């Protein structure tokens, strides 16, 4: 099955987006059940997994390597390989964690093969939420831009693992358990890394707030 075809047609028709039928006659799509349906060859389950995760995977990927074409190709390869190997895959409790971990491994492997260093991780430099200048005053926009620039300056002081955990937590919305799985850390190590990362950010920008991180990332 070609992942490029998943955006076309009526494959997301709610009447066939079934995973498990509950007592109210509606369908539930928990990660475990969704994965089981995908493993059985349910194209709708596969399409749902793709649609729900492709944007997040791309956003995460371009933070690991700056080659956008490589990221896109790797995501396509990942989903093709998943479909081809679906019957032999193990059980998954968190699909997002599984996919983020898989894309991280594949991108690093490809980057090495392409003689690109892992240090090619780009700074968090893209504002994912654009501000509509027609809805805010010029002064408010200037204040926002000033804060944003201070944030990016602070982010540039982080090492690659610190930038990665910030992206996973605040853009990818992964839990600490999921981040531990993706980055290959134990839970205590994940908490410590996040605490140290926030400390570094606050050292370089005293007024930084978690709320502003959520707005900008």
CORZI-V955861 format. One record per backbone hydrogen bond with DSSP energy under -0.5 kcal/mol. CO is the residue of the C=O (numbers start at 1). NH is the residue of the N-H. Records with the same first field share a line. If there is no record, write none. Layout:
CO = NH + NH
This chain:
1 = 3
2 = 5
3 = 6
4 = 7
5 = 8
8 = 11
10 = 13
13 = 16 + 17
16 = 18
20 = 22 + 28
22 = 25
26 = 22
28 = 20
30 = 34
31 = 35
32 = 36
33 = 37
34 = 38
35 = 39
36 = 40
37 = 42
38 = 41
41 = 43
42 = 46
43 = 47
44 = 48
45 = 49
46 = 50
47 = 51
48 = 52
49 = 53
50 = 53 + 54
53 = 57
54 = 58
55 = 59
56 = 60
57 = 61
58 = 62
60 = 63 + 64
61 = 64 + 65
66 = 68
67 = 71
68 = 72
69 = 73
70 = 74
71 = 75
72 = 76
73 = 77
74 = 78
75 = 79
76 = 80
77 = 81
78 = 82
79 = 83
80 = 84
81 = 85
83 = 86
85 = 88 + 89
86 = 89
93 = 95
94 = 98
95 = 99
96 = 100
97 = 101
98 = 102
99 = 103
100 = 104
101 = 105
102 = 106
103 = 107
104 = 108
105 = 109
106 = 110
107 = 111
108 = 112
109 = 113
110 = 114
111 = 116
112 = 115
117 = 120
118 = 121
123 = 125
125 = 127
126 = 128
128 = 130
131 = 133
132 = 135 + 136
137 = 141
138 = 142
139 = 143
140 = 144
141 = 145
142 = 146
143 = 147
144 = 148
145 = 149
146 = 150
147 = 151
148 = 152
149 = 153
150 = 154
151 = 155
152 = 156
154 = 157
155 = 158
159 = 163
160 = 164
161 = 165
162 = 166
163 = 167
164 = 168
165 = 169
166 = 170
167 = 171 + 172
168 = 174
175 = 179
176 = 180
177 = 181
178 = 182
179 = 183
180 = 184 + 185
186 = 190
187 = 191
188 = 192
189 = 193
190 = 194
191 = 195
192 = 196
193 = 197
194 = 198
195 = 199
196 = 200
197 = 201
198 = 202
199 = 203
200 = 204
201 = 205
205 = 208
209 = 213
210 = 214
211 = 215
212 = 216
213 = 217
216 = 128 + 129
